[in-house]
Amino acid sequence: MPTQRPRGHAGAGRIGAPLAVAAVLALVAGSVDAVCFGRVFDVFPANQSGNAVLLGIGLGRASAVDAWRPAVSIVGFGAGVALGIVLGRRLRRPWRAELLLGLELLLLVPIAIVVLDSPHPRASLGDLAAACLLFLTSTSMGLQTEVIGRVASVEVATTYQSGAIARIAEVAAQRLRPGAPVSAAGRPLLTVLGTVLASYVAGAALGSALGDWRGALLVPVALLAALVIALLVGARSRFVV
């Protein structure tokens, strides 16, 4: 049975709400990645392409210290994706997105509290505590991956951007080819993927700019909470689940 994901309407007039949801989620993922990489774990909770490289480096160095953190993040992210699929099949459609995002929010609270409580969370956490927190945070990012899969018939991923960059480059190359017809499908693809990519980068920039502020992770948590509330009170009517 295929995973049921939110679908945005293909019409231009219907793209706004689903794209806004995807942009906020990408902003959250970029911010969480930047703060957690820079101040807590030295690995990414969301960007598993980067973690795969870090895992390889750790294995190449025969360093358990360098290898276990990306390994935990990869496993946690996979667990979050699997959890999202299982819950997505069981949850009633009118509340699917809200409940998945609510669970993501709960999973992000522990790491936000740790960063808020300690000026130097990387140094203050033992290996076991760091592994548990990293697993929960990565699970939340994997869960987010299953919240929205398409905007205006364009497949999107809000937690990693390698595929988006490749697809944007493909469309750009097609348009630059002499005599190539302008594809109508290319316009929404560039709009959707460009917006989500820019949002992820903006989130990472925001997380980095917050520097050593202890409340750094309160920003993505607050954004996610605001999104859940918005969906509950009105935006859900335009977000087809």
C-alpha positions as CSV (number, residue, x, y, z in Angstrom):
1,M,0.0,0.0,0.0
2,P,1.6,3.3,-1.0
3,T,2.3,6.0,1.5
4,Q,-0.4,8.6,1.6
5,R,1.0,12.1,1.6
6,P,-0.5,15.6,1.4
7,R,-1.0,16.7,-2.2
8,G,-1.2,20.2,-3.3
9,H,-3.5,21.1,-6.2
10,A,-1.8,21.6,-9.5
11,G,-3.6,24.9,-10.3
12,A,-1.6,28.1,-9.8
13,G,-4.3,29.4,-7.5
14,R,-3.9,26.4,-5.1
15,I,-0.2,26.4,-4.8
16,G,0.1,29.0,-2.1
17,A,-0.9,27.1,1.1
18,P,1.0,23.8,0.4
19,L,4.1,25.7,-0.7
20,A,3.9,27.8,2.5
21,V,3.8,24.6,4.5
22,A,6.8,23.2,2.7
23,A,8.7,26.4,3.0
24,V,8.2,26.6,6.8
25,L,9.2,23.0,7.2
26,A,12.3,23.5,5.2
27,L,13.1,26.6,7.3
28,V,12.7,24.5,10.4
29,A,14.9,21.7,9.1
30,G,17.7,24.1,8.0
31,S,17.7,25.8,11.3
32,V,17.8,22.6,13.3
33,D,20.6,21.3,11.2
34,A,22.7,24.4,11.6
35,V,22.2,24.7,15.4
36,C,22.7,21.0,16.1
37,F,25.7,20.7,13.8
38,G,27.4,23.8,15.1
39,R,26.7,23.5,18.8
40,V,25.7,20.1,19.9
41,F,26.4,17.0,17.7
42,D,28.8,17.9,14.9
43,V,26.4,16.0,12.6
44,F,23.1,16.9,10.9
45,P,19.8,15.6,12.2
46,A,18.1,16.2,8.8
47,N,20.8,16.2,6.1
48,Q,21.7,12.6,5.8
49,S,23.7,13.0,2.6
50,G,26.3,14.9,4.7
51,N,26.1,12.4,7.5
52,A,26.8,9.5,5.0
53,V,30.1,11.3,4.2
54,L,30.9,11.9,7.8
55,L,30.2,8.3,8.6
56,G,32.6,7.2,5.8
57,I,35.3,9.6,7.1
58,G,34.9,8.1,10.6
59,L,35.1,4.6,9.3
60,G,38.1,5.5,7.1
61,R,39.9,6.9,10.2
62,A,38.9,3.8,12.2
63,S,37.5,6.3,14.8
64,A,34.5,5.2,16.8
65,V,34.1,8.8,18.0
66,D,33.8,10.1,14.5
67,A,31.5,7.3,13.3
68,W,28.9,6.7,15.9
69,R,27.2,10.1,15.7
70,P,26.4,10.1,12.0
71,A,25.4,6.5,12.3
72,V,22.9,7.3,15.1
73,S,21.5,10.2,13.1
74,I,21.1,8.0,10.0
75,V,19.3,5.3,12.0
76,G,17.1,7.9,13.8
77,F,16.1,9.6,10.5
78,G,15.2,6.2,9.0
79,A,13.2,5.4,12.1
80,G,11.3,8.7,11.7
81,V,10.5,8.0,8.1
82,A,9.2,4.5,9.0
83,L,7.2,5.9,11.8
84,G,5.7,8.5,9.5
85,I,4.7,5.9,7.0
86,V,3.1,3.6,9.7
87,L,1.2,6.5,11.4
88,G,0.2,7.9,8.0
89,R,-1.6,4.7,7.2
90,R,-3.4,4.7,10.5
91,L,-4.3,8.3,11.1
92,R,-7.6,9.8,9.9
93,R,-7.0,12.0,6.9
94,P,-8.4,15.3,8.3
95,W,-5.9,15.3,11.1
96,R,-2.9,13.5,9.6
97,A,-0.6,16.4,8.9
98,E,-1.4,18.1,12.3
99,L,-0.8,15.0,14.3
100,L,2.5,14.1,12.5
101,L,3.7,17.7,13.0
102,G,2.6,17.7,16.6
103,L,4.7,14.5,17.2
104,E,7.6,16.1,15.5
105,L,7.2,19.1,17.8
106,L,7.3,16.9,20.9
107,L,10.4,15.2,19.7
108,L,12.2,18.5,19.2
109,V,11.4,19.8,22.7
110,P,14.2,17.8,24.5
111,I,17.0,19.1,22.4
112,A,15.6,22.7,22.6
113,I,15.6,22.4,26.4
114,V,19.1,21.1,26.5
115,V,20.4,24.0,24.3
116,L,18.4,26.4,26.4
117,D,19.8,25.0,29.7
118,S,23.5,24.8,28.8
119,P,25.8,27.5,27.3
120,H,28.0,24.6,25.9
121,P,25.8,21.6,25.2
122,R,28.4,19.8,23.1
123,A,30.8,19.7,26.1
124,S,28.2,19.1,28.8
125,L,26.6,16.0,27.2
126,G,27.9,12.5,27.8
127,D,27.9,10.1,24.9
128,L,24.8,8.3,26.0
129,A,22.8,11.5,26.5
130,A,24.0,12.8,23.2
131,A,23.1,9.6,21.4
132,C,19.6,9.6,22.8
133,L,19.0,13.3,22.0
134,L,20.5,12.9,18.5
135,F,18.3,9.9,17.8
136,L,15.1,11.8,18.9
137,T,16.0,14.9,16.9
138,S,16.8,12.9,13.8
139,T,13.6,10.9,14.2
140,S,11.7,14.2,14.2
141,M,13.3,15.2,10.9
142,G,12.6,11.8,9.4
143,L,9.0,12.1,10.5
144,Q,8.8,15.5,8.9
145,T,9.9,14.0,5.5
146,E,6.5,12.1,5.5
147,V,4.3,15.2,6.2
148,I,4.3,16.7,2.7
149,G,5.5,15.0,-0.5
150,R,4.1,17.1,-3.3
151,V,3.3,20.7,-4.0
152,A,1.5,21.4,-7.3
153,S,2.4,17.9,-8.6
154,V,6.1,18.6,-7.8
155,E,7.8,16.2,-5.5
156,V,9.5,18.0,-2.6
157,A,11.7,17.0,0.3
158,T,11.9,19.5,3.1
159,T,14.8,17.9,5.0
160,Y,17.4,17.5,2.2
161,Q,18.1,19.4,-1.0
162,S,20.5,17.4,-3.2
163,G,17.6,16.2,-5.4
164,A,16.1,19.6,-5.6
165,I,19.4,21.2,-6.8
166,A,19.8,18.5,-9.4
167,R,16.3,18.9,-10.8
168,I,16.6,22.7,-10.9
169,A,19.8,22.3,-12.8
170,E,18.2,19.9,-15.2
171,V,15.3,22.3,-16.0
172,A,17.8,25.2,-16.4
173,A,19.9,23.2,-18.8
174,Q,16.9,22.3,-20.9
175,R,15.9,25.9,-21.1
176,L,19.4,27.0,-22.2
177,R,19.4,24.4,-25.0
178,P,19.0,26.2,-28.4
179,G,15.5,25.6,-29.9
180,A,14.3,23.7,-26.8
181,P,10.5,24.2,-26.1
182,V,9.6,25.9,-22.9
183,S,8.0,23.2,-20.7
184,A,4.9,24.4,-18.7
185,A,5.8,21.8,-16.1
186,G,9.2,23.5,-15.6
187,R,7.7,26.7,-14.2
188,P,6.0,25.3,-11.1
189,L,9.0,23.0,-10.6
190,L,11.4,25.9,-10.4
191,T,9.0,27.9,-8.2
192,V,8.4,25.1,-5.8
193,L,11.9,23.6,-5.5
194,G,13.5,27.1,-5.6
195,T,11.3,28.3,-2.7
196,V,11.9,25.2,-0.6
197,L,15.7,25.3,-1.3
198,A,15.9,29.0,-0.4
199,S,13.9,28.3,2.8
200,Y,16.2,25.6,3.9
201,V,19.3,27.8,3.3
202,A,17.5,30.7,5.1
203,G,16.8,28.4,8.0
204,A,20.5,27.3,8.2
205,A,21.6,31.0,8.0
206,L,19.2,31.8,10.8
207,G,20.5,29.0,13.0
208,S,24.0,30.1,12.4
209,A,23.3,33.8,13.0
210,L,21.8,33.0,16.4
211,G,25.3,32.0,17.4
212,D,25.6,31.1,21.1
213,W,22.2,32.3,22.1
214,R,20.7,29.6,24.3
215,G,17.2,30.0,22.8
216,A,18.4,29.2,19.3
217,L,16.2,26.1,18.9
218,L,13.2,27.9,20.3
219,V,12.9,29.6,16.9
220,P,12.2,26.5,14.8
221,V,10.1,25.0,17.6
222,A,8.0,28.2,17.7
223,L,7.7,28.2,13.9
224,L,6.6,24.5,13.9
225,A,4.0,25.2,16.7
226,A,2.7,28.2,14.7
227,L,2.3,26.0,11.6
228,V,0.4,23.4,13.6
229,I,-2.0,26.0,15.0
230,A,-2.4,27.6,11.5
231,L,-3.4,24.2,10.0
232,L,-5.8,23.6,12.9
233,V,-7.6,26.9,12.7
234,G,-7.9,27.5,9.0
235,A,-5.1,26.6,6.5
236,R,-6.0,23.0,6.7
237,S,-9.1,23.7,4.5
238,R,-6.6,24.5,1.6
239,F,-4.1,21.8,2.4
240,V,-5.5,18.6,0.9
241,V,-4.5,15.5,2.9
